[in-house]
Each structure stands twice: as C-alpha cells, then as structure tokens.
Amino acid sequence: MPAFALNHMTVAGASFAELLDIARAAGARGIEARTDLAGPLFDGLDPAEAGRRLRAAGLRLFALAEVKRFNDWSDDRAGEAAALIATARAAGAEGVALIPRNDGAGLGNGERQANLRIALRELEPMLKEAGLKGFVEPLGFAGCALRHKQDAVDVITALGAEDTFALVHDTFHHTLAGGGPIFAELTGMVHVSGVTDPEPTFDEMEDAHRVLVDGADRLGNVAQLRALAEAGYDGPVSFECFAPEVHALADPVAAIRASMAYLDGRLAAVTA
C-alpha cells in the first residue's frame, strides 16, 4: 500500500483538529497543511504546538503550502518564503510547497528557465539552513510559467541542488501538461485526484473538477502511480481534491478510505 497522506484542501472546511482526526481515521501517514484556506493556519495554534499535536496523533507534516509565484522572485517573495520556512521549521514540517506563477506571463523559452534559476538559487540556502525540502510543483495549465517537469529538472541539476529540491508529481497537472517523463528519482511528493466528469476536455479541466479517485477516473491515476512505483518512488501519495462536492461530503473518512482501497487494489492487481 502506498504511504497515503491528506492535503487539507481535500477537507477544506475542516479545522486543524478535525483534519488530524480525519487523517488518522482514514489511515493516512501524514498531512499537508495550507495557508490559503479560510481561518488561520493551524487554527491559530503556535506552530510548535501544532507540530506537537501532529506527532501525538502519529502523523507527519509532509509539507506546508505554499510560496505562491515563487518563480517571480522579488524582495516581497523572499520575505514570504522566509516567513513560511520559519513556520514550517517550527512545526516540524519536512518541506514547503513552491507554486509557480500561473498568469500567462513569463512563458518564453529562456525566460522561464532564467526566472526559475534565480528563484531556486535564492531559495536553496534558506531551505538548507532550515533543514527543509523545497517541493517544486509544475502546473499543467497552459498559462503556467512552469508547466513541464523538464524545466525544473534542468535547473535543479544545473545548480547541483538535488538534495534541497524535489518535484511534486501531481496526477492532474501531469495529464494536463501532456504527460512526459516522470523523473521518479527527483520526486518527493505525489498528489492524486481524479476527474470523472465526462464533459470537459483536458484543456478545459479546472481545479473544481478534481475529485477522489475511483473507477470512473479519466486521468490515469493508476497508470501514473504504477509507473512511479516501478521507477523506485516510495514516498507519500497525498489526496488533493478541490471539487466542492468533495468538500461537502458528510462522511469524508469513508470516502477517502474507499479511494485508498480502490487505488491500493488496482495497484496490487497490476503489479501481481
């Protein structure tokens, strides 16, 4: 069975305490916390206390999200990154999420790579000092300035920063970007969500289409997870669902457990 995790977005209306209860009841190994949901981070708890409660619940804090538009580097972005890194370190997080700009700007060949290199070069010593990973997440949307993993891999390896940065393989975004190499050896986190709505094309899919994975999934989650496992990935597989109908589930634990069971069963079947 993969090491399943739960991104707070999947149960966006849950308090931090409820998130821990849901994750533990569903059988998750840990969580990803977010700064972009309603209410204060950790319900306003001191980060160190939040980390203590996580560990008492037997959970890991895989990542704290997010540094937005990290590849549009500026003094303001540096300040935002420093604050998030300090919070993540105090809470005992293992890394922070780095989300690229997605506004249709900075898309030019050469420009993309240069902006990414500037940001990662600046972030590397900050993360190293804190003992944290930087989880770089390409977004498959056409307007994203980091759409393809190859750009991130080229810059990370050119900087010799493989010990500091890792890729997020998001099954939704990987599909929207047209697939391509998976770079399992540089992957530190996997996000799973499914799309079951038969109407939108891949170019039309939005975050709001992202539901828990089941047999009607159109994104090929099982094939992607199988490819990652066969290439040696054994890290966390975190549910990250944005769809309002998932947020409104009356029994999220049962639904998440059902999706875990589906994925585990299909992966066991195809690898037997």
C-alpha positions in Angstrom: 0.0 0.0 0.0 1.3 3.5 -0.8 2.1 5.8 2.1 -1.1 7.8 1.7 -1.4 11.4 3.0 -4.1 14.0 3.2 -3.8 17.5 1.8 -6.0 19.9 3.8 -7.7 21.1 0.6 -9.5 17.7 0.3 -11.4 18.6 3.5 -11.1 22.3 3.1 -13.9 23.1 5.7 -12.3 21.0 8.4 -10.5 22.7 11.3 -6.9 21.7 12.0 -8.1 19.4 14.8 -10.7 17.8 12.5 -8.1 17.4 9.8 -5.9 15.4 12.2 -8.9 13.2 13.2 -9.9 12.6 9.6 -6.4 11.8 8.5 -5.8 9.3 11.4 -9.2 7.7 10.9 -8.7 7.3 7.2 -5.3 5.6 7.7 -3.1 8.4 6.3 0.5 8.6 7.3 0.5 12.4 7.5 -0.9 15.6 6.1 -0.1 18.7 4.1 -1.2 22.0 5.7 -2.1 25.1 3.8 -2.0 28.8 4.3 -4.7 29.6 1.7 -7.8 28.2 3.4 -10.4 30.1 5.5 -9.2 30.7 9.0 -5.8 31.0 10.5 -3.1 28.3 9.9 -3.3 25.5 12.5 -6.4 27.2 13.9 -4.2 29.9 15.3 -2.0 27.5 17.3 1.6 28.2 17.8 3.4 26.2 15.0 5.4 24.3 17.6 2.3 23.3 19.4 0.6 22.3 16.2 3.6 20.1 15.4 3.4 18.5 18.8 -0.3 17.6 18.3 0.5 16.2 14.9 3.2 13.9 16.3 0.9 12.9 19.2 -1.6 11.8 16.6 1.0 9.7 15.0 1.1 11.9 11.9 3.8 13.6 9.8 3.7 17.1 8.5 4.9 16.3 5.0 4.7 19.8 3.7 3.4 23.3 4.4 1.9 25.2 1.4 2.7 27.5 -0.2 5.1 30.0 -1.6 3.0 31.4 -4.4 4.5 32.6 -7.7 7.9 31.5 -6.4 9.5 31.8 -9.9 8.5 35.5 -10.0 11.2 36.4 -7.5 11.3 39.7 -5.7 12.1 41.1 -2.2 8.5 40.6 -1.3 8.7 37.0 -2.4 11.8 36.5 -0.4 10.1 37.7 2.7 7.1 35.5 2.1 9.4 32.5 1.6 11.4 33.2 4.8 8.2 33.5 6.8 6.8 30.2 5.5 10.1 28.4 6.0 10.3 29.7 9.6 6.8 28.5 10.3 7.4 25.1 8.7 10.6 24.6 10.7 8.9 25.4 13.9 6.0 23.0 13.2 8.4 20.2 12.2 7.4 20.1 8.6 9.5 18.2 6.2 9.3 20.7 3.4 7.5 23.7 1.9 5.5 23.8 -1.4 6.7 26.0 -4.2 3.9 27.0 -6.6 4.8 28.8 -9.9 3.1 31.8 -11.4 0.1 30.8 -13.5 -1.0 34.1 -15.1 0.2 33.7 -18.6 3.3 35.7 -18.1 7.0 34.6 -18.2 6.3 31.8 -20.6 9.1 32.5 -23.1 11.8 29.9 -23.7 14.9 31.1 -21.9 12.8 33.5 -19.8 11.1 30.6 -18.0 14.4 28.9 -17.1 16.2 32.1 -16.1 13.4 33.1 -13.7 13.3 29.6 -12.2 17.1 29.6 -11.8 17.0 32.9 -9.9 14.3 31.7 -7.6 15.8 28.3 -6.8 19.3 29.8 -6.3 17.9 32.2 -3.7 15.7 29.6 -2.0 18.4 27.0 -1.7 20.4 28.5 1.2 17.2 29.4 3.0 15.9 25.9 2.8 19.3 24.3 3.6 19.7 26.4 6.8 16.2 25.3 7.9 16.8 21.6 7.0 13.7 21.6 4.7 12.9 20.4 1.2 11.5 22.7 -1.4 8.7 20.8 -3.2 8.6 22.3 -6.7 5.2 21.7 -8.3 4.7 22.2 -12.1 1.2 23.1 -13.0 -0.3 21.7 -16.2 -2.3 24.8 -17.1 -1.4 26.5 -20.4 -0.7 29.8 -18.6 1.8 28.4 -16.1 5.4 29.5 -16.3 6.5 26.1 -15.0 4.3 23.6 -16.9 6.8 20.9 -17.7 9.0 19.0 -15.2 11.9 19.1 -17.6 12.5 22.8 -16.9 12.6 22.2 -13.2 14.9 19.1 -13.5 17.3 21.0 -15.8 17.7 23.9 -13.3 17.8 21.8 -10.2 20.6 19.6 -11.6 22.5 22.5 -13.1 22.5 24.0 -9.6 23.6 20.7 -8.0 20.6 21.2 -5.7 19.1 17.7 -5.8 19.4 17.3 -2.0 17.4 20.5 -1.5 14.6 20.4 -4.1 12.2 17.7 -5.1 9.4 17.5 -7.6 5.7 17.2 -6.9 4.1 14.8 -9.3 0.5 15.9 -9.5 -1.5 13.4 -11.5 -4.0 16.1 -12.6 -1.3 18.5 -13.7 0.9 15.8 -15.3 -2.1 14.8 -17.5 -2.9 18.4 -18.4 0.7 19.1 -19.4 0.6 16.2 -21.8 2.4 13.6 -19.7 6.1 13.1 -20.4 9.0 11.8 -18.3 8.2 11.3 -14.6 11.7 11.7 -13.0 10.8 9.4 -10.1 14.3 9.8 -8.6 13.7 13.5 -8.1 10.1 13.2 -6.9 9.4 13.9 -3.3 5.6 14.1 -3.2 2.7 12.8 -5.3 -0.7 14.5 -5.4 -3.6 12.4 -6.5 -7.1 13.5 -7.6 -9.4 12.2 -10.3 -11.7 13.8 -12.9 -14.9 11.8 -13.5 -17.0 14.5 -15.3 -17.2 13.2 -18.9 -17.7 16.7 -20.4 -14.5 18.8 -20.2 -11.6 18.2 -22.4 -8.2 18.2 -20.8 -7.7 21.8 -21.9 -11.0 22.7 -20.2 -10.4 21.0 -16.9 -10.1 23.2 -13.8 -9.3 22.6 -10.1 -13.0 22.4 -9.4 -13.2 19.1 -11.4 -10.8 17.3 -9.1 -12.5 14.6 -7.0 -11.4 11.5 -5.2 -10.1 8.7 -7.5 -12.4 5.9 -8.4 -13.2 3.6 -11.4 -14.5 6.5 -13.5 -11.2 8.4 -13.3 -10.1 10.0 -16.6 -6.6 11.0 -15.6 -4.9 7.6 -15.5 -4.0 7.8 -11.8 -3.4 4.0 -11.5 -1.0 4.0 -14.5 0.9 7.0 -13.2 1.3 5.6 -9.7 2.3 2.3 -11.2 5.0 4.0 -13.3 6.3 5.9 -10.3 6.5 2.8 -8.1 8.2 0.8 -10.8 10.8 3.6 -11.2 11.5 3.4 -7.5 9.2 6.1 -5.9 8.1 5.1 -2.4 7.2 8.4 -0.9 3.9 9.9 0.2 0.8 9.9 -2.1 -1.4 12.7 -1.0 -5.0 13.3 -1.8 -5.5 16.9 -3.1 -9.1 17.4 -4.2 -10.6 20.8 -4.9 -14.2 19.9 -6.0 -17.0 21.4 -3.9 -18.8 18.1 -3.8 -15.8 16.6 -2.1 -15.6 19.4 0.4 -19.3 18.8 1.2 -19.0 15.1 1.9 -21.0 14.1 5.0 -18.5 11.2 5.7 -15.1 12.2 4.3 -13.4 9.4 6.2 -15.4 6.7 4.4 -14.9 8.3 1.0 -11.2 8.7 1.4 -10.8 5.2 2.7 -12.8 3.9 -0.3 -10.5 5.8 -2.7 -7.4 4.5 -0.9 -8.8 0.9 -1.2 -9.5 1.4 -4.9 -6.0 2.6 -5.6 -4.4 0.0 -3.5 -6.4 -2.8 -5.1 -5.7 -1.7 -8.6 -2.0 -1.2 -7.9 -1.8 -4.6 -6.4 -3.7 -6.1 -9.3 -1.4 -4.6 -12.0 1.8 -5.4 -10.1 0.9 -9.0 -9.2 
